[in-house]
């Protein structure tokens, strides 16, 4: 990623996260006045701090991933070591999840505390070339600090939804009570605040998937392998969707492909961009050799 593009992305992401934080404060104020603003601000800062240090543990636990040694997964280690060395970055920890669905994710707050995880399903499905391209995509997420950003965005969006849900249980005072919440404002908060939060989170996550596809293809030097892998993974996740009520749902934004069912209205609010568009962009990237020139 060029310095200019990295700078633009940092500004865009910072603005979106600031918008999410502002939404928390506004919703807190609408729900419970100045007290709500204080509580919402403390919650957002506390959750950000917690996710900063624990986002990797939460994601790995949700997928029942187990750390593997170089002796247990020599080929996997060799590929990750080669890509890490190529990028001039530290070697991340490597995990394997027993889940049959083909998927992969990276987590950790920075390259020094990163982990890359793959499922048993993806190891069985992809060729070595395709798996290398997928690992390049995941390492790109690490180097771009996407995991921390996505985790914080998900946590902030969750606070907005929580505050909006709490508004349902607030008592409405008389019209003479200046401190009583306005019923109409409360109703609008309950209905639209979670939608607004989801749309902001979606904007952050979708943009970063496109960037990781691009930067991962640059790292591996093989955009067509990543395109082929994404097509296989898409078919695999469609055939073996994970249950939405599982802990995976809260970490789905980290996966290379949406692990949940993409059917119905939920597809409109997916944190992943359309797979066909991702594949199209990778083919376009492969057709332009100057983009991948080192």
Phi, psi and omega in degrees: 000133179288157180299322181295313181293322178298320179294318178298318180295321179297317179296316181297316181293318178300319180295319180292319178294323176295323178295320177295316179297319178297323178296321177300313182295319179296313180297318177300320178293320179293325183283317187217031174063211183297327177297319179297322179297315181297312181299316181296320180295315179298318179299314183295318179293318179295318180292320177302316180296317180297314182292330179301321184262346188234004182300325180292317181296319181296315182293315181294322179294321182297332180258009180052038183281143181239134179292137181244153181266166176301330179288327181282327183222069185297321182291319179297316179296320182297319181293313181296320179297319180296315180292320178297317179296321179298324180276351183069037184236161179295156177284123178280165171288150183240133182233152174233131177260141181284000184295137183283338179295135177286117179197170179203155176203161173238152181209168183118148188282342179197171182301333180283342181234038186262156174220142175243131182233141175231152177270161176299326181297320182287329178294327180280332189273320190267153172284164178303321179296316180293320179296321178299319180294321178296317179295327174297319176299314182293320178294327176299321175301317181297311185292333178271003180062029183289327186296313179298315181299313181295321180294317179295318179298318179296319179294318179295319177297324178294324178295318179301314180297319179298315180296320179296321178292324178295331181298333180298328186266003180284138175285141177264122181279185179285167181294343180274350182271108183293334183273351182287141179292142178285125183302320181293316179297319179297317180298315180296323178297313180299322185280316193254338181298313179297326179294315179298316179298318180296320181293322177293316178298319179298317180299321179294310187291316182297316180300320184286334174292317177299317181295320180292325175299314182295309184289326176294323177294324175295319182293315180279338184071021188215071181296329181291326176294321178293320177299316179296318179296317181298322178296316178294316181297320179300316178295323181291319180290329176292321181285330183231062179293145177274151182294135183294335182278357180280170179295345180297330184303322182284346181245008186298334181294342181277340187287156178290334174222148180302116183281350182264171178296130181262017183270160173078196184293337178300334179296331180294333183250023178290141177283355179254139175289165180303133183296323179300321180290322177298316181294319179300317181295324179292321176296322177295321178296319180294331181282350180245089185297337181292332182293323184267001181295133181274000000 
